């Protein structure tokens, strides 16, 4: 039970005091007397356990990161959402990196294969020993292997004597070679009829048609080989022969040299 007391002096109303049985509230203009069991001791209430504080779960300070605000701003170890960076120095998730580098399984199957691309990831099979890689826009991947370029040149006569028909060159091939072009030239052009030349492998022509130097012309070439193919392969040790099948009827022609151009294979 409380009862009012007369107005308090400023000295007492300016602070909270415990004076005997009178309690004066700070800022009050009068006093209130309380009846209580004054025999009981007054206990000083001090909180020593942080868990006893109230309001700990309140989100009162947005400048501090909690899990929700941190998840929005930072990637974390257990992240399950792909993050796609849009700045040079932003991080990215493993999934984004994997998807950006390789789509699907690797097409490589053999030692020495190269990982290339046309409209999708592609395999360029390992080349033949001794071959080297060159750019070629005609290939699906823009690349291909080729062997060492080589050329064999054969003088089938002297420079001035009239040509005659028959076998002019007989030689074993010094190495494996894929022939891609046959070129023939003369110092004196045939007149009256064409000059016709054949190149043979073990007695069989490697050309799709004999090579003809036209009347009053000093050279001719072909890249059409047996079976209408664009190349012909000869092996080391194969017998290579060069024959003159026809000469000019008015002027035979003179100074014939035949060139075999292609790729040396190992």
ChimeraX attribute file (.defattr): number of C-alpha atoms within 10 A of each C-alpha:
attribute: neighborCount
match mode: 1-to-1
recipient: residues
	/A:1	7
	/A:2	10
	/A:3	9
	/A:4	10
	/A:5	12
	/A:6	9
	/A:7	11
	/A:8	14
	/A:9	10
	/A:10	11
	/A:11	7
	/A:12	17
	/A:13	18
	/A:14	15
	/A:15	12
	/A:16	13
	/A:17	13
	/A:18	9
	/A:19	8
	/A:20	7
	/A:21	13
	/A:22	14
	/A:23	14
	/A:24	21
	/A:25	17
	/A:26	12
	/A:27	12
	/A:28	16
	/A:29	16
	/A:30	15
	/A:31	19
	/A:32	17
	/A:33	14
	/A:34	13
	/A:35	11
	/A:36	10
	/A:37	8
	/A:38	9
	/A:39	6
	/A:40	7
	/A:41	7
	/A:42	7
	/A:43	6
	/A:44	6
	/A:45	6
	/A:46	6
	/A:47	9
	/A:48	8
	/A:49	7
	/A:50	8
	/A:51	9
	/A:52	9
	/A:53	9
	/A:54	8
	/A:55	9
	/A:56	10
	/A:57	6
	/A:58	7
	/A:59	9
	/A:60	9
	/A:61	8
	/A:62	8
	/A:63	7
	/A:64	9
	/A:65	11
	/A:66	11
	/A:67	7
	/A:68	8
	/A:69	12
	/A:70	12
	/A:71	12
	/A:72	8
	/A:73	9
	/A:74	10
	/A:75	16
	/A:76	10
	/A:77	6
	/A:78	6
	/A:79	11
	/A:80	10
	/A:81	9
	/A:82	13
	/A:83	16
	/A:84	13
	/A:85	12
	/A:86	9
	/A:87	7
	/A:88	6
	/A:89	7
	/A:90	9
	/A:91	13
	/A:92	14
	/A:93	16
	/A:94	11
	/A:95	13
	/A:96	13
	/A:97	13
	/A:98	11
	/A:99	10
	/A:100	9
	/A:101	8
	/A:102	10
	/A:103	10
	/A:104	9
	/A:105	7
	/A:106	11
	/A:107	14
	/A:108	17
	/A:109	12
	/A:110	11
	/A:111	8
	/A:112	11
	/A:113	14
	/A:114	16
	/A:115	14
	/A:116	17
	/A:117	14
	/A:118	11
	/A:119	8
	/A:120	9
	/A:121	16
	/A:122	16
	/A:123	18
	/A:124	20
	/A:125	16
	/A:126	17
	/A:127	16
	/A:128	12
	/A:129	9
	/A:130	12
	/A:131	17
	/A:132	12
	/A:133	12
	/A:134	11
	/A:135	11
	/A:136	12
	/A:137	10
	/A:138	9
	/A:139	10
	/A:140	14
	/A:141	19
	/A:142	13
	/A:143	16
	/A:144	19
	/A:145	16
	/A:146	16
	/A:147	19
	/A:148	13
	/A:149	13
	/A:150	14
	/A:151	14
	/A:152	14
	/A:153	13
	/A:154	14
	/A:155	16
	/A:156	19
	/A:157	17
	/A:158	13
	/A:159	16
	/A:160	13
	/A:161	13
	/A:162	17
	/A:163	25
	/A:164	17
	/A:165	14
	/A:166	13
	/A:167	15
	/A:168	15
	/A:169	16
	/A:170	13
	/A:171	11
	/A:172	14
	/A:173	17
	/A:174	13
	/A:175	14
	/A:176	16
	/A:177	25
	/A:178	20
	/A:179	23
	/A:180	18
	/A:181	19
	/A:182	23
	/A:183	16
	/A:184	22
	/A:185	19
	/A:186	24
	/A:187	16
	/A:188	20
	/A:189	23
	/A:190	26
	/A:191	18
	/A:192	14
	/A:193	18
	/A:194	21
	/A:195	31
	/A:196	20
	/A:197	23
	/A:198	23
	/A:199	23
	/A:200	16
	/A:201	19
	/A:202	14
	/A:203	11
	/A:204	13
	/A:205	18
	/A:206	23
	/A:207	25
	/A:208	16
	/A:209	17
	/A:210	19
	/A:211	23
	/A:212	21
	/A:213	24
	/A:214	18
	/A:215	19
	/A:216	17
	/A:217	18
	/A:218	19
	/A:219	19
	/A:220	17
	/A:221	16
	/A:222	17
	/A:223	17
	/A:224	20
	/A:225	20
	/A:226	14
	/A:227	12
	/A:228	11
	/A:229	13
	/A:230	15
	/A:231	18
	/A:232	19
	/A:233	15
	/A:234	20
	/A:235	15
	/A:236	13
	/A:237	12
	/A:238	16
	/A:239	17
	/A:240	19
	/A:241	20
	/A:242	21
	/A:243	20
	/A:244	21
	/A:245	16
	/A:246	19
	/A:247	26
	/A:248	23
	/A:249	14
	/A:250	11
	/A:251	17
	/A:252	21
	/A:253	28
	/A:254	24
	/A:255	19
	/A:256	26
	/A:257	18
	/A:258	23
	/A:259	16
	/A:260	20
	/A:261	19
	/A:262	21
	/A:263	20
	/A:264	20
	/A:265	21
	/A:266	13
